[in-house]
Amino acid sequence: AGRVPRVSAPVRLAAGTDAGEVIIWCRVAPGSSEQDSEKSQTNVGPEGDVLERWLRERVLRGHVQDVLDVAWSHNGTRLASASVDNTVIVWDPVKGVMISRLESHANFVQG
């Protein structure tokens, strides 16, 4: 079976929560001191080998209900989150600040 190539640039992902938060995760480089932190998660393969480690980089708060979807801009400088609270928030994921809030939706924003 083929191996997934390692990427040297920081790899980030975002996940919405039922608590109205968006969590940004950053892949941890092998051998990093952050890998055993309380804020890290380890993905292990079927044979017990460590596939990758992720560090919770920041938590974005601004929604008051579940976040149903998140989407990155093409260049990674913005992140949009959609919520049951009928809003979309556009974030600066590096600074962790809200850029704008779109509130004109009549129902859930699903993505």
Buried (B, 14 or more C-beta within 10 A) or exposed (E): EEEEEEEEEEEBEBEBEEEBBBBBBBBBEEEEEBBEEEEBEEEEEEEEEEEBBBBBBBEBEBBEBBBBEBEBEEEEEBBBBBBBBBBBBBBEBBEBEBBEEEEEBEEBBEE
